[in-house]
Amino acid sequence: MDENKVGLHYTECDKCRQNVKYFCVPCDLNLCQGCKEEHLRDGTSRSHDVRMYRERYATLFPERCDRHTKKKYIYTKYCRECLVSLCDKCARGHSHRGHEQGDITEAYHRQREKYRKWYQKIQMELLPQCTDKKDHVQKKLERERDLYEDMLNRLNTQAVKVKRLIDEKVAEITTTCTNHWKSQIGTLRTTKGELSSKITHMKNIIENFEDSANHPAKFLMFVKDNPMNELQYPEVCDPPLPSFVEGELDRNMIEKLLGRVETNDLKAFITYSARTEKKTLNVPELTSIRHISCLATNRVWISDNTRLICINLENMEKLHKVSVPKDSYGCHTVNDKDELFFIDIDQQIVKLSNNLQECHPVLKVTKPWEPISVHISTMTNTLLIGMIIPLTKARVVRQSGSGQEEGDLEDVSDAHELYEAPAYITENKNGDVIVSDYKKKAVIAVSSSGRHRFSYRGPPLGHFEELWPRGVCIDNQANILVSNFNSRSGAELHVLDKDGHVLKMVVLDVNLKKLFGMGSDLVKKTFMVGSSSDNTLYASQMSDILA
């Protein structure tokens, strides 16, 4: 028989037919390594007693004594004082004479069951926790490496800009000095030439006057050719001389030009909202809270990944419903007249009147661009629209009320594309346009003219988790609030000042995970937030959140 065709029999896993290594006592399941780990991760079977498959049967393998190998003695006893296994010859030996001894099988089962609790704690608690922490440390290492590389790249970029500006200024001053010198040297050389000519003429008069002494005819001819006219001297002007005024140059000035690295104590940033009066409401017909637009009245527009509804906050009555594109983000906004602007399923911007009766299109976005977010500016009454060409390009544009494009809000001097997925847009009190970009994992701010102001990618070094920004809004002090989808500590908000410096991180006292949509009412000074996991809406006063 061909030995290559002879197979070995092994017991198969009840789930995937791989070689079995474990079995679950409560479920009576044979499991391989991978299925065992998956079985213990499941919430319904996390605490099950999972054992080695060899323990499924009572057969114990005989083990030869290490000290008496020639006659093949087998371990049969256990010394309770020395805590070692013994063969029959060892048990009769001088070293263990008079010691309390017992059957090795009994000692094995007793110690095995006693140790099993420690084994299960390691298997189900300590090892997963340690593995999870290792994964987080690895992510932290990668994030901090990227952060350091980004800082150095930005430093080098600033240094190149400073060097270019210095070179340009040196060239400008050099050109100014050269032109001034050329002008002055021309005037002075002309004056010098005229003076040289006068000096030669006067020397000629003196020489001829002296040579014609005692020669009447010669002298009279000289007088005829050189009458005694008044000699004119060229005016010698003293032009103002340039001077070089040295600028102030010190370490502080260089730091202002290049920037600096700040390392702050993270604990000072993390705060927890107080247990104050708040509302937790369930929004009908929605499966998640992806975006919120607050109205002046006691109404609010809320959307999940396919639906946008208007509800009355007093009785949670649904007043209106429209459809939005699948997996929408910041796809709606309201103006000061309570008119709704939203992206419909045909990828066009539509306006709905405040009485919820009249609906008409405002803007049709031309392919291949697709709108994913919209916000109306209360300062200019223009629409700010986040657009993408899927997996290719992204931009934020400003559109007038008539649908006329007024320009891209992107700093063209930046070497990198500013946006990748501008999912949420809002406007600050100073006119800055604030964009939450979930692919860039950053909150990006540009001025009203499109100049890049800052990009916030998370708190200072030392924070365990990176920022996954979602909903964004502002408060009455022009601070920026952004929800962190990636927080493991709970419902976490990051609060920034208008210049992008992190002020604090707030963990809300609410049972919400994976925060998503946000909205604020600056008149009522209220704040609302929801998550991607359910339809729970959290509402509170801003003073309670940010105190």
C-alpha positions in Angstrom: 0.0 0.0 0.0 1.2 3.5 -0.8 2.2 5.1 2.4 1.4 8.6 1.0 -2.2 7.5 0.7 -2.6 6.3 4.3 -4.6 8.9 6.3 -4.6 9.5 10.1 -7.9 9.6 11.8 -8.6 12.7 14.0 -11.8 14.1 15.7 -13.3 17.0 13.8 -14.5 20.3 15.1 -18.3 20.4 15.2 -18.3 23.9 13.5 -15.6 23.9 10.9 -14.3 20.2 10.6 -10.8 21.2 11.6 -8.7 19.1 14.1 -10.4 19.4 17.5 -8.4 20.7 20.5 -11.1 21.7 23.0 -14.6 20.8 24.0 -17.3 23.0 25.7 -18.8 21.2 28.7 -22.2 23.0 28.8 -22.7 22.9 25.0 -21.1 19.4 24.4 -19.3 20.9 21.4 -15.9 19.8 20.0 -13.9 22.9 19.0 -10.7 23.8 17.2 -8.5 26.6 18.3 -10.2 29.3 16.2 -13.8 28.2 17.0 -12.9 28.0 20.8 -11.8 31.7 20.7 -14.9 32.7 18.8 -17.1 30.7 21.2 -15.6 32.5 24.2 -16.0 35.9 22.6 -19.7 35.3 22.1 -21.7 37.0 24.9 -24.0 34.0 25.4 -21.1 31.5 25.9 -18.4 33.8 27.3 -18.5 32.1 30.8 -18.8 28.5 29.5 -16.4 25.8 30.8 -14.1 25.0 27.9 -11.5 22.3 28.4 -8.8 20.5 26.6 -10.2 17.7 24.4 -7.9 15.2 26.1 -9.8 15.8 29.3 -13.1 14.7 27.8 -12.2 11.1 28.6 -10.9 9.7 32.0 -7.9 8.0 30.4 -4.6 9.1 32.0 -1.3 8.4 30.3 1.4 6.5 32.3 4.6 8.5 32.8 8.0 7.0 33.4 10.0 8.1 36.4 12.9 10.4 35.5 15.1 9.1 38.3 14.7 5.3 37.7 14.6 5.0 33.9 16.4 1.6 33.5 13.6 -0.5 35.0 10.8 1.7 33.6 9.2 2.6 36.8 5.9 4.5 36.5 4.7 7.5 38.6 2.0 6.1 40.9 2.2 8.3 44.1 2.4 11.9 45.1 4.3 13.3 48.1 2.2 16.0 49.7 5.1 17.4 51.7 7.7 17.7 48.9 5.0 18.3 46.2 6.6 15.9 43.8 5.4 12.8 41.9 6.9 9.4 43.0 7.3 5.9 41.5 7.1 2.9 43.8 10.9 2.9 44.3 11.0 6.6 45.0 8.2 6.2 47.6 10.3 3.6 49.5 13.4 5.7 49.3 15.1 7.5 52.1 14.2 11.0 50.8 10.4 10.5 51.3 10.4 8.0 54.1 7.7 9.0 56.7 6.2 11.7 54.4 2.5 11.8 53.7 1.9 10.2 50.3 -1.2 9.7 48.2 -2.4 8.3 44.9 -1.1 10.4 42.0 -4.5 10.2 40.2 -6.3 11.6 43.1 -3.7 14.4 43.5 -3.9 15.1 39.8 -7.7 15.5 39.8 -7.7 17.6 43.0 -5.0 20.0 41.8 -6.4 20.1 38.3 -9.8 21.3 39.5 -8.2 23.8 41.9 -6.0 25.2 39.1 -8.8 25.3 36.5 -10.3 28.4 38.0 -7.0 30.3 37.6 -6.7 28.8 34.0 -10.2 30.0 33.1 -9.6 33.5 34.5 -6.5 33.8 32.4 -8.3 32.3 29.3 -11.5 34.4 29.6 -10.4 37.6 31.3 -6.7 38.3 31.6 -5.5 37.1 28.2 -8.2 38.9 26.2 -7.6 42.1 28.2 -3.9 41.8 27.7 -4.4 41.1 24.0 -6.8 44.0 23.7 -4.3 46.3 25.4 -1.5 45.2 23.2 -3.6 45.9 20.1 -4.4 49.4 21.5 -0.7 50.0 22.2 0.1 48.9 18.7 -2.5 51.4 17.3 -1.1 54.0 19.6 2.4 53.4 18.4 1.3 53.7 14.8 -0.7 56.8 15.5 2.1 58.5 17.4 4.6 57.5 14.7 2.3 59.1 12.1 1.9 62.1 14.5 5.6 62.6 14.8 6.1 62.2 11.1 3.3 64.7 10.5 4.9 67.2 12.9 8.3 66.9 11.3 6.8 67.2 7.8 4.9 70.3 8.9 8.1 71.7 10.5 10.0 71.1 7.3 7.2 72.7 5.3 7.3 75.8 7.5 11.1 75.9 7.3 10.9 75.8 3.5 8.3 78.6 3.5 10.5 80.7 5.9 13.6 80.1 3.8 11.7 81.1 0.7 10.4 84.2 2.3 13.9 85.1 3.5 15.4 84.5 0.1 12.7 86.7 -1.5 13.3 89.5 1.0 17.1 89.3 0.6 16.6 89.5 -3.2 14.2 92.5 -2.8 16.6 94.4 -0.5 19.6 93.5 -2.8 17.7 94.8 -5.8 16.7 98.0 -4.0 20.3 98.7 -2.9 21.7 97.9 -6.4 19.2 100.3 -8.1 19.9 103.0 -5.6 23.7 102.6 -6.0 23.4 102.7 -9.8 21.4 105.9 -9.7 23.8 107.6 -7.2 27.0 106.5 -9.0 25.7 107.9 -12.3 25.1 111.3 -10.8 28.4 111.4 -8.9 30.4 110.3 -12.0 28.9 113.1 -14.1 29.7 115.7 -11.5 33.2 114.3 -11.2 33.7 114.5 -15.0 32.6 118.2 -15.0 34.9 119.1 -12.1 37.8 117.4 -13.9 37.1 119.5 -17.0 37.0 122.7 -15.0 40.3 121.8 -13.2 42.0 121.2 -16.5 40.8 124.5 -17.9 42.0 126.5 -14.9 45.4 124.8 -14.9 45.6 125.7 -18.6 44.9 129.4 -17.8 47.6 129.4 -15.1 50.2 127.7 -17.4 49.6 130.0 -20.4 49.6 133.1 -18.2 53.0 132.2 -16.8 54.5 131.1 -20.2 53.4 134.4 -21.9 55.3 136.6 -19.5 57.5 139.1 -21.4 55.9 138.0 -24.7 53.3 140.7 -25.5 51.9 139.2 -28.7 51.6 135.8 -27.2 49.9 137.1 -24.1 47.4 139.3 -26.0 46.5 136.3 -28.2 45.9 134.2 -25.0 43.7 136.9 -23.5 41.7 137.0 -26.7 41.1 133.2 -26.6 40.5 133.2 -22.8 38.5 136.2 -21.7 38.0 136.8 -18.0 34.5 135.4 -17.8 33.1 134.1 -14.5 33.9 130.5 -14.0 30.9 128.3 -13.2 31.4 125.3 -10.9 29.0 122.3 -11.2 26.9 121.9 -8.1 27.9 119.0 -5.9 24.8 117.5 -4.3 24.8 115.3 -1.3 22.1 112.7 -1.9 20.6 110.9 1.2 22.5 107.8 2.0 20.5 104.6 2.6 20.8 102.7 5.9 20.0 99.2 6.9 17.7 98.8 9.9 18.2 95.3 11.4 15.1 93.4 12.3 14.4 91.7 15.6 15.7 88.1 15.4 15.6 85.8 18.4 14.3 82.3 19.3 10.8 83.6 20.1 10.6 85.1 16.6 11.7 81.9 15.0 9.2 79.9 17.1 6.4 82.2 15.9 7.4 81.5 12.3 8.0 77.7 12.6 5.7 76.7 15.4 6.3 74.7 18.5 5.5 71.3 20.0 3.2 71.2 23.0 2.8 68.3 25.4 0.0 68.6 27.9 -1.3 66.5 30.8 -4.2 64.6 29.3 -6.0 64.2 32.6 -6.6 68.0 32.7 -8.6 67.7 29.5 -11.0 64.8 30.4 -14.1 65.9 32.3 -17.4 64.2 33.1 -20.7 65.9 32.6 -22.7 66.5 35.8 -25.8 64.5 36.6 -28.2 67.3 35.8 -31.6 67.6 34.3 -31.6 66.1 30.8 -33.9 64.3 28.4 -33.3 60.9 26.8 -35.9 60.3 24.1 -36.6 57.5 21.6 -37.2 58.8 18.1 -39.9 56.9 16.3 -39.1 55.1 13.0 -35.4 55.7 13.1 -32.7 53.1 13.8 -29.9 55.6 14.6 -29.2 59.3 15.0 -26.8 60.4 12.2 -27.6 64.1 12.0 -29.7 66.7 13.9 -31.0 70.2 12.7 -32.7 72.2 15.4 -35.6 74.5 14.6 -36.6 77.8 16.4 -39.8 76.2 17.5 -40.0 73.1 19.7 -39.3 70.9 16.7 -36.2 69.2 15.3 -35.2 67.4 12.1 -33.4 64.1 12.7 -32.1 61.5 10.2 -30.7 58.0 10.2 -29.1 56.3 7.2 -32.2 56.5 4.9 -34.9 58.6 6.6 -35.3 62.2 7.7 -38.2 63.0 10.0 -39.5 66.1 11.8 -40.7 65.5 15.3 -42.3 67.6 18.1 -40.1 67.3 21.2 -42.9 67.7 23.6 -44.9 64.6 22.6 -42.4 63.0 20.1 -45.1 63.2 17.4 -43.9 62.7 13.9 -44.8 65.7 11.7 -43.1 64.9 8.4 -40.9 62.4 6.7 -38.7 62.4 3.6 -36.1 60.0 2.1 -32.4 60.8 2.0 -29.6 58.9 0.2 -28.4 55.7 1.9 -25.7 56.0 4.6 -26.2 59.8 4.7 -24.2 62.0 7.1 -24.8 65.8 7.5 -27.4 65.8 4.7 -29.8 68.5 6.0 -29.8 72.0 7.5 -32.3 74.8 8.4 -32.2 78.6 8.0 -33.5 81.3 10.3 -36.9 81.0 8.7 -37.1 77.3 9.7 -36.9 76.2 6.1 -35.3 72.8 5.5 -32.6 72.2 2.9 -31.7 68.6 2.4 -30.1 66.2 -0.1 -32.7 64.0 -1.7 -32.4 60.5 -3.2 -31.7 62.1 -6.6 -28.6 63.8 -5.3 -30.1 67.3 -5.6 -30.5 70.0 -2.9 -34.2 70.5 -2.1 -35.9 73.2 0.0 -39.0 72.4 2.1 -41.1 75.3 3.5 -41.6 75.8 7.2 -45.2 74.8 6.9 -44.0 71.4 5.5 -46.2 71.9 2.4 -44.1 73.4 -0.4 -41.0 71.5 -1.7 -38.9 72.5 -4.7 -35.3 71.9 -5.9 -32.6 74.5 -5.2 -29.5 73.0 -6.8 -28.7 70.0 -9.0 -25.2 68.8 -8.5 -23.5 67.8 -11.8 -22.0 64.3 -12.1 -19.5 62.9 -11.3 -19.7 65.0 -8.1 -22.1 63.7 -5.4 -23.2 65.9 -2.4 -22.8 64.3 1.0 -23.3 67.2 3.4 -24.9 70.7 3.4 -25.1 73.7 5.8 -26.6 77.1 5.3 -24.6 80.1 6.4 -26.5 82.4 8.7 -24.0 85.2 7.9 -24.2 85.2 4.1 -27.3 83.1 3.5 -25.3 80.9 1.2 -25.2 77.1 1.0 -22.0 75.2 2.0 -22.0 71.9 0.3 -19.5 69.0 0.8 -19.1 67.0 -2.4 -17.1 63.9 -3.4 -16.2 62.0 -6.5 -16.2 58.5 -4.8 -12.7 57.3 -3.9 -11.2 60.1 -6.0 -11.7 63.7 -4.9 -13.5 65.9 -2.4 -14.3 69.5 -2.0 -16.4 72.0 -0.1 -18.1 74.7 -2.2 -20.2 77.8 -1.5 -23.4 78.3 -3.5 -25.5 81.4 -3.6 -29.3 81.2 -3.0 -29.8 81.2 -6.8 -27.5 78.2 -7.2 -24.5 80.1 -8.5 -21.2 78.6 -7.3 -19.1 81.2 -5.5 -15.9 79.2 -5.1 -14.1 76.2 -3.5 -13.3 76.5 0.2 -9.8 75.0 -0.1 -6.4 76.5 0.4 -4.7 76.1 -3.0 -1.3 76.8 -1.5 -1.6 73.6 0.5 0.4 70.8 -1.1 -2.1 68.1 0.0 -5.8 67.9 -0.7 -7.6 69.3 2.2 -10.7 67.0 2.2 -11.4 63.4 1.6 -14.9 62.9 3.0 -16.4 66.2 4.2 -19.3 64.5 6.0 -20.4 67.3 8.3 -20.2 71.1 7.9 -21.0 74.0 10.3 -20.0 77.7 10.5 -18.4 79.4 13.4 -19.1 82.9 14.7 -15.9 84.3 13.2 -16.9 83.1 9.7 -14.7 80.0 9.7 -16.2 77.0 7.9 -15.7 73.8 10.1 -15.7 70.4 8.4 -15.7 67.0 10.0 -13.9 64.6 7.7 -14.2 61.0 8.8 -11.6 59.6 6.3 -9.0 62.2 7.1 -9.9 61.6 10.8 -9.8 65.4 11.3 -11.8 68.5 12.0 -10.7 71.0 9.4 -11.3 74.7 9.6 -10.9 77.2 6.7 -11.6 81.0 6.7 -14.5 82.4 4.8 -12.1 83.0 1.9 -10.9 79.4 2.0 -7.6 79.9 3.7 -6.6 76.8 5.8 -6.8 77.7 9.5 -6.1 74.4 11.3 -6.7 70.6 11.2 -7.5 68.9 14.6 -6.7 65.2 14.6 -7.1 64.5 18.3 -5.8 65.6 21.7 -2.1 65.8 22.8 0.2 62.8 22.9 -0.8 60.4 25.6 -4.4 59.8 24.7 -5.1 56.1 24.2 -7.5 56.4 21.3 -7.4 58.3 18.0 -10.2 60.6 17.0 -12.9 59.4 14.6 -14.9 62.6 14.2 -18.6 62.6 13.2 -21.1 65.3 14.1 -19.9 68.8 14.7 -21.5 72.0 16.0 -20.6 75.2 17.9 -21.7 76.8 21.2 -22.4 80.4 22.1 -18.7 81.1 22.9 -17.6 80.0 19.4 -16.2 76.8 20.7 -16.3 73.8 18.5 -17.9 70.5 19.7 -17.2 67.2 17.8 -18.4 63.7 18.7 -15.8 60.9 18.8 -17.1 57.7 17.2 -14.0 55.8 18.4 -14.3 56.4 22.2 -14.2 53.3 24.5 -14.9 55.4 27.6 -18.5 56.2 26.6 -20.2 59.1 25.0 -17.2 61.4 24.4 -17.1 64.9 23.0 -14.1 67.0 22.1 -14.3 70.7 22.8 -12.0 73.0 20.8 -11.6 76.8 20.8 -12.0 78.8 17.6 -8.3 78.3 16.8 -8.4 74.5 17.0 -6.8 74.1 20.5 -8.4 71.3 22.5 -10.0 72.7 25.7 -11.4 69.5 27.2 -12.9 66.1 26.4 -16.3 65.5 28.0 -17.7 62.1 28.8 -21.5 62.4 28.9 -23.5 60.8 31.7 -25.6 58.8 29.3 -25.8 55.3 28.1 -24.8 56.0 24.5 -22.0 54.3 22.5 -20.4 55.4 19.2 -21.7 59.0 19.2 -22.7 60.2 15.7 -25.1 63.0 15.0 -25.0 66.3 16.9 -26.9 69.6 16.9 -27.1 72.8 18.9 -29.7 75.6 19.4 -27.8 78.8 20.2 -30.9 80.7 21.0 -32.2 78.1 23.6 -28.6 77.2 24.5 -29.5 73.5 24.1 -27.4 70.6 22.8 -28.5 67.3 21.3 -26.6 64.2 20.4 -27.3 60.6 19.3 -25.5 57.4 18.3 -25.2 55.0 15.4 -26.4 52.0 17.6 -30.0 53.0 18.4 -32.6 55.8 18.1 -31.9 57.4 21.5 -31.8 61.2 21.5 -29.9 62.9 24.3 -30.8 66.6 25.0 -29.4 68.9 27.6 -28.4 72.5 28.4 -25.0 73.5 27.0 -24.0 74.9 30.4 -24.5 71.4 31.9 -22.3 69.8 29.3 -19.5 72.3 29.3 -19.4 73.4 32.9 
